[in-house]
């Protein structure tokens, strides 16, 4: 079952979106505040896509989208009554995957969601970087056809970094995104996992020290070296 997060400060719009989506096989979780949706994600809950209204009080959709992008690759479709080109460009530039202008039909909404989900699924299932292959579907990490044995958390850690090249993740970020919001572990556990990943990739012949870099005092990043 595909789970969609619906974020809009108008309860009637949330109900309308749910009315459109439920018959099409989607599970809907509704939030009237963007901060509530962020909390849901921070607590380690899973979703497949977020429908996010732009014009909301307190923090608008653009701000919420930026915060989602700092912690997740969750697909985001922006919903708004504003159709100016600059608004569309702004939404896409901050990480939104698509943009739907109100009013919209049920057919358009479902088609846009399906297209973004197909694209996201294709992107996530396999990542190739400098000969290193990370396959989510097969749960395989390999370099030059050589299988690299890693633990489930090490596998998730590598996948997260590869999906967000050049992005700096603090140790707290990695704790939440890989281990979950309520995990009772410390920085040493994260550092130990990073050290193990480096050792295993080096033994396989991959030049990991060029790519998996420590950002002193903050955390780690995977650098895209041309």
N, C-alpha and C positions, 0 to 999 in steps of 0.2 A: 504494500500500500504506500503510495506517495504522499508525503506529509508536506503541506504548504503552510508557512507562517503568514498570517494576514495581519498587517499593521496599518491601522487607520484610526484617527480620533473620532470618526463618526460611526456610531454603532449600526446605523442603517446601511452604510456602505459595507461594513463587515458582514452583515447578514446577507446582503445581496451577493457578495463574492462567494460566500459559502453556498448560497442557493444555486449559483452557477456551477460550482466545482464539485459538490458532493455527488450529483448524478453521474459525473464523469470519472468517478473512482478515486477522487482525491480526499485525503483526510485534512481537515482544516483546524488550525489552532489560532485563535483570535486574540489580538492585543490592541488596546486603545492607546497605548504609549509605546514609543520605540524603546525606552529604557527597560520595559518589561520583556520585550522580545530579546534584547541583549542579555538580560539576566537569564532567560531561558537557555540561551546558547552557552553562556559562561558556566552554567551548571552542568554542562556536558550533554544536554539533550540534543537529539539528532533531528534534522529536517532536510528536505530535499530542495526547497526553494523558498524565497521570501517575496511576497508582494508588499511593497512599501510605498505608502502615500508620502508625497513630498510636503504638502502644506499642513503641518501639524504644529500646535503650540509647544512652547519650551524648546525641545530639540527637533528640528525639521528632518525630513527624510534624507537630505544630503548629509547631515551630520551623522545620522544613524548608519547610513550606508558606509561612510568612511570608517566608522568604528567596527562594523561587521567585517570590512576588508582587512583590518588590522589583526583579526583573530581567526578568520575563516575564509574559505573559498566558496561558501554557500552562494548559489546563484541568486541574484537580486533583480527583480523587475520593478521599476518605479511606476507609480500610479499618480497621475496629476491632471488637473484641468488646464495646466499651462502647456502650450504647444510651441512656444517660441524656440527657434533653432538654438539659441544660446543656452536655454535651459536643458534641451536634449543633450547638447554637447557636454555641458557641465556634469550631468548625471552619468554619462558614459565615461567621462574622464576620471571620475572619482571611483569607478569600479562597478557601476551598474551593468548588467548584462543586456537589458532591454528597457523599453520605455513605452508605456501605453497611456494615451490621452483619454480622459473621460469626456463624454460618455463612450462606452465601448460595448460591443455585443458579446454574448456568451461564446459564440464561435471564435471571435478574434482572441478573446482572453485564453481560451483553452488551446488554441493553435499556437499562440505565443509561448505559453508555458511549456507545451510539448516540445517546441523547437529548442528552447533554452535547455530543457532537461536532456534532450538528445545530444546537444553539443557538449554540455557539461559532462555527461557520462562518458563520451568518447575521449574527452580531454583527460579525465581523471584516471581512466583504467590503466593507461600505460604512459610512462614518461621516459624518454631517452635523453641522456645528457652526457656528451663526450664519451660515448661508448658504454656508459653505465645505464642499465635498463631496470626500471622499477615498475613491476606489474601488479596492480592492485587485485585484479581478477584472479591471477594465479598465485598471488602472495609470493612473488619471486623477485629477488634482487640478484642481478648478474652483471658481470663485466667480461666482454669478449667471450661470451658463451660459457663463462665459468660461474657456477652457482655460488653465491656468498651466503653462508648460514648466519642469519641474524634472528634475534628474538622478536616477538610481536611488537614490543614497544620500540625497539631499534628500527624496525621496518616502518612503523608509523612516523617516527622522527625523521628518517630520511625522506619519506614521501612528502611530509609537510614542508621541509626545506626546499625540495626540488620543485614543488608546486608554487613556491613564492621566492624565486631567485632574487638575490640582492636585498631581500627584506630582513631586517634585524629583528630577531625574536629574543625577548628577554627570557630569563629563566622562569619567571612567573608565567609568561605567555606559553612556554613549552609545557609547564606543569598543567595548566588548564586544558590546553588543546590536545595533548597526548595522554596525560594521566587522568584528567577529569578534575572538575572544580573542587571536589571534596577529598582528593587524594592526600594522604598524610605522608608526604615525602619532602625532602629538602633539596637544596641546590646541589649537594654532593651526589645525589642519585642521578640528577640530570647530567652533571659533568661526567659521571662514570659511564653513562650510556653513550655520550658523545665520544669519549675516549675509546670505548669498545668499538664503536662504528668506525672510527679512524683506523684502529688497528686492523680490523677485518678487511677494510677496503685497501689498505696498504699491502696486506698479504696477498690480495688478489691482483695486485699490480696497478690499481687505480691511483692516480696522483691526487689523493684526497686533500693533501695539505694546500693545494692550489685553490681549492674550492670551498671546503668546509672550514670557515675561519672563526676565530674567537674575537668578539668585540669586547675588549676589556672593560670590566665594570658593568656590562649590560647583559650580554648573552652570546648568541651565535647567528651566523648567516651563511648561506650557500651562494658563493659569488659566481656570476656568469662571466667567465673569462673568455674573451673572443680569441 
